[in-house]
Amino acid sequence: MAKKEEFQHESIQDNHTVSQYLQALIDGLESGTIVLNSEDKQIIFHPGDLMEMVIKAKKKGDKNKISLKFSWKDTPGGRTEPVRITT
């Protein structure tokens, strides 16, 4: 049975910091390796060439929400230069 690995991070950040996280994800997608780190966990992804992308957005009064979701199946031969996202 495949080992289940999970990573979750929640925080309040300014616009600049959020854009840095998004840029790190973009860099990881382009390089083929994303490493997510927290104090006690690390998870490594090798995004495939084809993936499913879901964007959801909501606005209700003064509350706003945008959710991004990417999913793919692992394929052999992923690139090896990691992009680290540390929280």
ZATOR-594461 format. One record per atom (N, C-alpha, C, O): x, y, z; residue number from 1; atom name; residue in three letters. Coordinates in steps of 0.2 Angstrom, whole numbers, m for minus. Each point is the difference from the previous one (the first is absolute). Last residue first. Layout:
% residues N
SITE c1 c2 c3 seq atom type
SITE X Y Z NUM CA ALA .
...
This chain:
% residues 87
SITE c1 c2 c3 seq atom type
SITE 41 136 27 87 N THR .
SITE m4 3 4 87 CA THR .
SITE 2 1 7 87 C THR .
SITE m3 3 4 87 O THR .
SITE 13 m8 m31 86 N THR .
SITE 1 m1 7 86 CA THR .
SITE m5 4 4 86 C THR .
SITE m1 6 m1 86 O THR .
SITE 7 m17 m24 85 N ILE .
SITE m4 5 3 85 CA ILE .
SITE 0 m2 7 85 C ILE .
SITE m3 m5 3 85 O ILE .
SITE 20 m1 m25 84 N ARG .
SITE m2 m1 7 84 CA ARG .
SITE m5 6 2 84 C ARG .
SITE 1 6 m1 84 O ARG .
SITE 8 m20 m22 83 N VAL .
SITE m2 7 2 83 CA VAL .
SITE m3 m1 7 83 C VAL .
SITE m5 m3 1 83 O VAL .
SITE 23 m14 m16 82 N PRO .
SITE m6 2 4 82 CA PRO .
SITE m1 7 1 82 C PRO .
SITE 5 4 1 82 O PRO .
SITE 6 m20 m20 81 N GLU .
SITE 1 6 3 81 CA GLU .
SITE m6 2 4 81 C GLU .
SITE m5 2 m2 81 O GLU .
SITE 5 m22 m13 80 N THR .
SITE 4 m1 7 80 CA THR .
SITE 1 7 4 80 C THR .
SITE 2 0 5 80 O THR .
SITE m22 m12 m24 79 N ARG .
SITE 7 4 0 79 CA ARG .
SITE 2 0 7 79 C ARG .
SITE m4 m1 5 79 O ARG .
SITE m10 m20 m14 78 N GLY .
SITE m1 7 2 78 CA GLY .
SITE 7 4 1 78 C GLY .
SITE 5 m3 1 78 O GLY .
SITE m12 m21 m8 77 N GLY .
SITE 5 5 m4 77 CA GLY .
SITE m2 7 2 77 C GLY .
SITE 2 4 m4 77 O GLY .
SITE m22 m22 6 76 N PRO .
SITE 7 m1 1 76 CA PRO .
SITE 4 6 m4 76 C PRO .
SITE m2 2 m5 76 O PRO .
SITE m22 2 15 75 N THR .
SITE 2 m3 m5 75 CA THR .
SITE 8 m1 1 75 C THR .
SITE 3 5 3 75 O THR .
SITE m28 1 12 74 N ASP .
SITE 7 0 m1 74 CA ASP .
SITE 2 m4 m6 74 C ASP .
SITE m3 m5 m2 74 O ASP .
SITE m20 18 3 73 N LYS .
SITE 3 m6 2 73 CA LYS .
SITE 7 0 m1 73 C LYS .
SITE 3 3 m5 73 O LYS .
SITE m20 18 11 72 N TRP .
SITE 3 m4 m5 72 CA TRP .
SITE 2 m6 3 72 C TRP .
SITE 0 m1 6 72 O TRP .
SITE m13 27 0 71 N SER .
SITE 1 m7 1 71 CA SER .
SITE 3 m4 m6 71 C SER .
SITE m1 2 m6 71 O SER .
SITE m6 24 19 70 N PHE .
SITE 4 m3 m5 70 CA PHE .
SITE 0 m8 2 70 C PHE .
SITE 2 m1 5 70 O PHE .
SITE m16 26 2 69 N LYS .
SITE 2 m8 1 69 CA LYS .
SITE 3 m2 m6 69 C LYS .
SITE m3 1 m5 69 O LYS .
SITE m5 23 19 68 N LEU .
SITE 3 m3 m6 68 CA LEU .
SITE 2 m7 2 68 C LEU .
SITE 2 m2 6 68 O LEU .
SITE m19 24 3 67 N SER .
SITE 3 m7 1 67 CA SER .
SITE 3 m2 m6 67 C SER .
SITE m3 0 m6 67 O SER .
SITE m7 24 18 66 N ILE .
SITE 2 m3 m6 66 CA ILE .
SITE 4 m7 2 66 C ILE .
SITE 4 0 4 66 O ILE .
SITE m22 21 8 65 N LYS .
SITE 4 m7 0 65 CA LYS .
SITE 2 m2 m7 65 C LYS .
SITE m5 0 m4 65 O LYS .
SITE m6 22 21 64 N ASN .
SITE 2 m3 m6 64 CA ASN .
SITE 4 m6 0 64 C ASN .
SITE 3 m1 5 64 O ASN .
SITE m21 20 9 63 N LYS .
SITE 4 m6 0 63 CA LYS .
SITE 1 m3 m7 63 C LYS .
SITE m4 0 m4 63 O LYS .
SITE m11 19 11 62 N ASP .
SITE 7 2 0 62 CA ASP .
SITE 5 m6 0 62 C ASP .
SITE 6 1 1 62 O ASP .
SITE m29 m6 m10 61 N GLY .
SITE 1 6 3 61 CA GLY .
SITE 7 2 0 61 C GLY .
SITE 3 1 m5 61 O GLY .
SITE m3 m21 m5 60 N LYS .
SITE m6 1 3 60 CA LYS .
SITE 1 6 5 60 C LYS .
SITE 4 m1 5 60 O LYS .
SITE 8 m15 m26 59 N LYS .
SITE 0 7 3 59 CA LYS .
SITE m7 0 3 59 C LYS .
SITE m5 0 m3 59 O LYS .
SITE 23 m19 m9 58 N LYS .
SITE m6 2 3 58 CA LYS .
SITE 1 7 3 58 C LYS .
SITE 5 2 2 58 O LYS .
SITE 7 m23 m19 57 N ALA .
SITE 0 7 3 57 CA ALA .
SITE m7 1 2 57 C ALA .
SITE m5 m1 m2 57 O ALA .
SITE 23 m20 m8 56 N LYS .
SITE m6 2 2 56 CA LYS .
SITE 0 7 4 56 C LYS .
SITE 5 1 3 56 O LYS .
SITE 9 m20 m21 55 N ILE .
SITE 0 7 3 55 CA ILE .
SITE m7 1 2 55 C ILE .
SITE m5 0 m4 55 O ILE .
SITE 21 m22 m4 54 N VAL .
SITE m7 2 2 54 CA VAL .
SITE 1 7 3 54 C VAL .
SITE 4 1 5 54 O VAL .
SITE 10 m20 m22 53 N MET .
SITE 0 6 4 53 CA MET .
SITE m7 2 1 53 C MET .
SITE m4 0 m4 53 O MET .
SITE 20 m23 m3 52 N GLU .
SITE m6 3 0 52 CA GLU .
SITE 1 6 5 52 C GLU .
SITE 3 0 5 52 O GLU .
SITE 17 m10 m21 51 N MET .
SITE m4 0 6 51 CA MET .
SITE m6 3 0 51 C MET .
SITE m2 4 m5 51 O MET .
SITE 26 m13 m9 50 N LEU .
SITE m7 1 m1 50 CA LEU .
SITE m3 0 7 50 C LEU .
SITE 1 m5 4 50 O LEU .
SITE 22 2 m6 49 N ASP .
SITE m1 5 m5 49 CA ASP .
SITE m8 2 m1 49 C ASP .
SITE m1 5 m2 49 O ASP .
SITE 10 m12 27 48 N GLY .
SITE 0 m3 m7 48 CA GLY .
SITE m1 5 m5 48 C GLY .
SITE m2 6 1 48 O GLY .
SITE 13 m4 24 47 N PRO .
SITE m6 2 m4 47 CA PRO .
SITE 1 m3 m7 47 C PRO .
SITE 5 1 m3 47 O PRO .
SITE 5 m7 27 46 N HIS .
SITE 3 0 m7 46 CA HIS .
SITE m6 1 m4 46 C HIS .
SITE m3 m5 m3 46 O HIS .
SITE 8 8 31 45 N PHE .
SITE m5 m1 m6 45 CA PHE .
SITE 4 1 m6 45 C PHE .
SITE 5 4 m1 45 O PHE .
SITE m1 m8 30 44 N ILE .
SITE 3 2 m7 44 CA ILE .
SITE m5 m2 m5 44 C ILE .
SITE m3 m6 0 44 O ILE .
SITE 4 13 28 43 N ILE .
SITE m4 m4 m5 43 CA ILE .
SITE 3 2 m7 43 C ILE .
SITE 1 6 m1 43 O ILE .
SITE 3 m4 30 42 N GLN .
SITE 3 1 m7 42 CA GLN .
SITE m4 m4 m5 42 C GLN .
SITE m1 m6 2 42 O GLN .
SITE 1 15 27 41 N LYS .
SITE m3 m4 m6 41 CA LYS .
SITE 4 2 m6 41 C LYS .
SITE 1 6 m1 41 O LYS .
SITE 0 4 23 40 N ASP .
SITE 1 m7 1 40 CA ASP .
SITE m2 m4 m5 40 C ASP .
SITE 0 m7 0 40 O ASP .
SITE 1 31 0 39 N GLU .
SITE 4 m1 5 39 CA GLU .
SITE 2 m8 0 39 C GLU .
SITE 5 m2 2 39 O GLU .
SITE m13 9 m25 38 N SER .
SITE m2 3 6 38 CA SER .
SITE 5 m2 5 38 C SER .
SITE 5 m4 m1 38 O SER .
SITE m7 3 m28 37 N ASN .
SITE 3 m1 7 37 CA ASN .
SITE m4 4 5 37 C ASN .
SITE m2 5 m1 37 O ASN .
SITE 2 m15 m27 36 N LEU .
SITE m4 4 5 36 CA LEU .
SITE 3 m2 7 36 C LEU .
SITE 0 m6 2 36 O LEU .
SITE 8 5 m29 35 N VAL .
SITE 1 m3 7 35 CA VAL .
SITE m4 5 5 35 C VAL .
SITE 2 6 0 35 O VAL .
SITE m2 m13 m29 34 N ILE .
SITE m2 5 6 34 CA ILE .
SITE 1 m3 6 34 C ILE .
SITE m2 m6 1 34 O ILE .
SITE 10 3 m29 33 N THR .
SITE 0 m2 7 33 CA THR .
SITE m2 5 5 33 C THR .
SITE 2 6 0 33 O THR .
SITE m1 m3 m24 32 N GLY .
SITE m2 m7 0 32 CA GLY .
SITE 1 m3 7 32 C GLY .
SITE m2 m6 1 32 O GLY .
SITE 5 29 m12 31 N SER .
SITE 6 m4 1 31 CA SER .
SITE m2 m7 1 31 C SER .
SITE 4 m5 m2 31 O SER .
SITE m21 21 0 30 N GLU .
SITE 4 0 m6 30 CA GLU .
SITE 6 m4 0 30 C GLU .
SITE 2 m3 m5 30 O GLU .
SITE m17 4 24 29 N LEU .
SITE m3 m3 m6 29 CA LEU .
SITE 4 0 m6 29 C LEU .
SITE 0 m4 m4 29 O LEU .
SITE 8 15 23 28 N GLY .
SITE 0 m7 0 28 CA GLY .
SITE m3 m3 m5 28 C GLY .
SITE 2 m6 m2 28 O GLY .
SITE m2 29 2 27 N ASP .
SITE 6 m2 m1 27 CA ASP .
SITE 1 m8 1 27 C ASP .
SITE 3 m3 m5 27 O ASP .
SITE m24 13 11 26 N ILE .
SITE 2 1 m8 26 CA ILE .
SITE 6 m3 m1 26 C ILE .
SITE 1 m4 m5 26 O ILE .
SITE m5 6 27 25 N LEU .
SITE m4 m6 m3 25 CA LEU .
SITE 1 0 m7 25 C LEU .
SITE 1 m5 m3 25 O LEU .
SITE 8 23 14 24 N ALA .
SITE 4 m6 2 24 CA ALA .
SITE m4 m6 m3 24 C ALA .
SITE 4 m5 m3 24 O ALA .
SITE m14 26 1 23 N GLN .
SITE 5 m1 m4 23 CA GLN .
SITE 4 m6 1 23 C GLN .
SITE 3 m3 m5 23 O GLN .
SITE m20 7 20 22 N LEU .
SITE m3 m2 m7 22 CA LEU .
SITE 6 0 m5 22 C LEU .
SITE 0 m4 m4 22 O LEU .
SITE 5 12 26 21 N TYR .
SITE m2 m7 0 21 CA TYR .
SITE m2 m3 m7 21 C TYR .
SITE 2 m5 m2 21 O TYR .
SITE 3 28 4 20 N GLN .
SITE 6 m4 0 20 CA GLN .
SITE m2 m7 1 20 C GLN .
SITE 4 m4 m4 20 O GLN .
SITE m22 19 5 19 N SER .
SITE 3 m1 m7 19 CA SER .
SITE 6 m3 0 19 C SER .
SITE 2 m4 m5 19 O SER .
SITE m11 7 26 18 N VAL .
SITE m4 m4 m4 18 CA VAL .
SITE 2 m1 m7 18 C VAL .
SITE 1 m5 m3 18 O VAL .
SITE 10 21 17 17 N THR .
SITE 2 m7 2 17 CA THR .
SITE m4 m5 m4 17 C THR .
SITE 2 m5 m2 17 O THR .
SITE m8 28 m2 16 N HIS .
SITE 7 m2 m2 16 CA HIS .
SITE 2 m7 1 16 C HIS .
SITE 3 m3 m4 16 O HIS .
SITE m24 12 13 15 N ASN .
SITE 0 m1 m7 15 CA ASN .
SITE 7 m2 m3 15 C ASN .
SITE 0 m5 m4 15 O ASN .
SITE m3 m1 30 14 N ASP .
SITE m2 6 m4 14 CA ASP .
SITE 1 m2 m7 14 C ASP .
SITE 2 m5 m2 14 O ASP .
SITE m10 m12 21 13 N GLN .
SITE 6 3 m3 13 CA GLN .
SITE m2 6 m4 13 C GLN .
SITE m6 1 m1 13 O GLN .
SITE m3 m22 20 12 N ILE .
SITE m2 7 m2 12 CA ILE .
SITE 7 3 m3 12 C ILE .
SITE 5 1 3 12 O ILE .
SITE m11 m28 m2 11 N SER .
SITE 3 6 4 11 CA SER .
SITE m3 6 m3 11 C SER .
SITE m3 0 m5 11 O SER .
SITE 5 m30 3 10 N GLU .
SITE m5 6 0 10 CA GLU .
SITE 4 6 4 10 C GLU .
SITE 3 m1 5 10 O GLU .
SITE 2 m25 m17 9 N HIS .
SITE 3 6 3 9 CA HIS .
SITE m6 5 0 9 C HIS .
SITE m3 1 m6 9 O HIS .
SITE 9 m30 2 8 N GLN .
SITE m5 6 0 8 CA GLN .
SITE 3 6 3 8 C GLN .
SITE 4 m1 5 8 O GLN .
SITE 1 m26 m16 7 N PHE .
SITE 3 6 2 7 CA PHE .
SITE m6 6 0 7 C PHE .
SITE m4 0 m4 7 O PHE .
SITE 8 m30 2 6 N GLU .
SITE m4 6 0 6 CA GLU .
SITE 4 6 3 6 C GLU .
SITE 5 m1 4 6 O GLU .
SITE m4 m27 m14 5 N GLU .
SITE 4 6 3 5 CA GLU .
SITE m5 6 m1 5 C GLU .
SITE m3 1 m5 5 O GLU .
SITE 2 m30 4 4 N LYS .
SITE m4 7 m1 4 CA LYS .
SITE 5 5 4 4 C LYS .
SITE 1 0 6 4 O LYS .
SITE 5 m25 m18 3 N LYS .
SITE 1 4 6 3 CA LYS .
SITE m4 7 m2 3 C LYS .
SITE 1 3 m5 3 O LYS .
SITE m7 m27 m7 2 N ALA .
SITE 4 6 0 2 CA ALA .
SITE m1 4 6 2 C ALA .
SITE m5 1 3 2 O ALA .
SITE 3 m28 m5 1 N MET .
SITE m4 6 0 1 CA MET .
SITE 4 6 0 1 C MET .
SITE 5 0 4 1 O MET .
